[in-house]
Amino acid sequence: MCKTNSRLQKAGFFHQLPDNSNIDDFEVITISNKSGEKIKMYRRKKEQIDKEELEDFTISWTTFQHNLS
């Protein structure tokens, strides 16, 4: 599993969250080593989704209506 850990660390994953960090800002994966021990690894999310923008469909609806005509 050392190779897997090394590849994940190169991809930006680390074993512990930084101090005073919010878990919602991180991706979490769980891997198992050869002995079956589960290890959690964390990586900062690359893109934060704005929930208000996600729930506001007016721009999409306007574009859709424009393309129909």
PyMOL commands that set and color helices and strands:
alter all, ss='L'
color gray80, all
select helices_A, chain A and resi 2-10+23-25+51-55+58-68
alter helices_A, ss='H'
color red, helices_A
select strands_A, chain A and resi 26-32+38-44
alter strands_A, ss='S'
color yellow, strands_A
deselect
rebuild
show_as cartoon
